[in-house]
């Protein structure tokens, strides 16, 4: 009976062991594309008088437009890849 408990405990312990972690690599162009925004934020942190005051709604609207534009570009790039594969 003790052997059965030991076997069950071993199965439970080995089931909880983390597998080899997979590093998620991001495309290097994603960080390069954000350099302008990062520079703007750092500029506003160290020189707030030089920043344009925007309402939260305006900031959200701009972010939404940017996300939509990036999604549309990605879709078109995917279409171009599909077309080039079929040719």
C-alpha positions in Angstrom: 0.0 0.0 0.0 2.9 2.3 0.8 4.4 1.7 -2.6 1.1 2.8 -4.3 1.2 6.1 -2.3 4.9 6.6 -3.3 4.0 6.0 -7.0 1.1 8.4 -6.9 3.3 11.0 -5.1 6.0 10.7 -7.8 3.4 11.2 -10.6 2.0 14.3 -8.8 5.5 15.7 -8.3 6.7 15.1 -11.8 3.5 16.6 -13.2 4.2 19.8 -11.4 7.8 20.2 -12.6 8.2 23.1 -15.0 9.2 22.1 -18.4 12.1 23.9 -20.2 11.0 27.5 -20.5 10.5 28.7 -24.0 11.8 32.2 -24.6 9.4 34.3 -26.6 11.4 36.3 -29.1 9.9 39.5 -30.4 10.6 40.9 -33.7 13.3 43.5 -33.5 11.3 45.9 -35.6 8.7 46.2 -32.9 11.0 48.0 -30.5 12.6 50.0 -33.3 9.2 51.3 -34.3 8.5 52.5 -30.8 11.7 54.6 -30.5 9.8 57.8 -31.4 7.2 57.2 -28.7 9.8 56.3 -26.2 11.7 59.5 -26.9 8.5 61.6 -26.6 7.7 60.0 -23.2 11.3 60.5 -21.9 11.2 64.1 -23.1 7.9 64.7 -21.2 9.3 63.1 -18.1 12.4 65.3 -18.0 10.9 68.5 -19.5 7.1 68.5 -18.9 6.7 72.1 -20.0 7.7 71.1 -23.5 4.8 68.5 -23.8 1.5 69.1 -25.4 -1.4 68.7 -22.9 -3.9 66.2 -24.3 -7.1 64.9 -22.8 -7.4 61.3 -21.9 -10.0 60.9 -24.6 -7.7 62.3 -27.3 -4.9 60.0 -26.1 -7.2 57.0 -26.3 -8.5 58.0 -29.8 -4.9 58.4 -31.1 -3.9 55.0 -29.6 -7.0 53.3 -31.2 -6.2 54.8 -34.6 -2.6 53.6 -34.3 -3.7 50.1 -33.4 -6.2 49.9 -36.2 -3.6 51.2 -38.7 -1.1 48.6 -37.6 -3.7 45.8 -37.8 -4.6 46.9 -41.3 -1.0 46.9 -42.4 -0.4 43.5 -40.9 -3.5 42.1 -42.7 -2.2 43.6 -46.0 1.2 42.1 -45.4 -0.3 38.7 -44.8 -2.3 39.0 -48.0 0.9 39.9 -49.9 2.7 36.9 -48.4 -0.2 34.6 -49.4 -0.2 35.9 -52.9 3.6 35.5 -53.3 3.3 31.9 -52.0 0.7 31.0 -54.7 2.8 32.5 -57.5 
